[in-house]
Amino acid sequence: MLRLNNKIENLMNELEKVKKEKDGLDSNLTGFESASKDLDTLLRSQRSDKNKKGLGYSVVPPLAQVYSPLKKNMS
C-alpha cells in the first residue's frame, strides 16, 4: 500500500510539473500568435514598389536642363 501511495504521489508531482510547463508554453504561443498578427498587419500596410500612387512616383519627372549650352568656336 505504501508503495502504491508513493507511486501516486510521484505521478501527481510529475503532473504538476507538466501542467506548469504547459502553462509556460501556452503563454509563449500566445505571444508568438500576437506578434505574428501584428507582423501580418504591418506587411499588409506596406506599399509595394509598383503601387506608389499618390506619392508622386506615378509619372517620370521632366528632364532638368542643367547643362551648359554649346560655346561658339572662338578661334
Buried (B, 14 or more C-beta within 10 A) or exposed (E): EEEEEEEEEEEEEEEEEEEEEEEEEEEEEEEEEEEEEEEEEEEEEEEEEEEEEEEEEEEEEEEEEEEEEEEEEEE
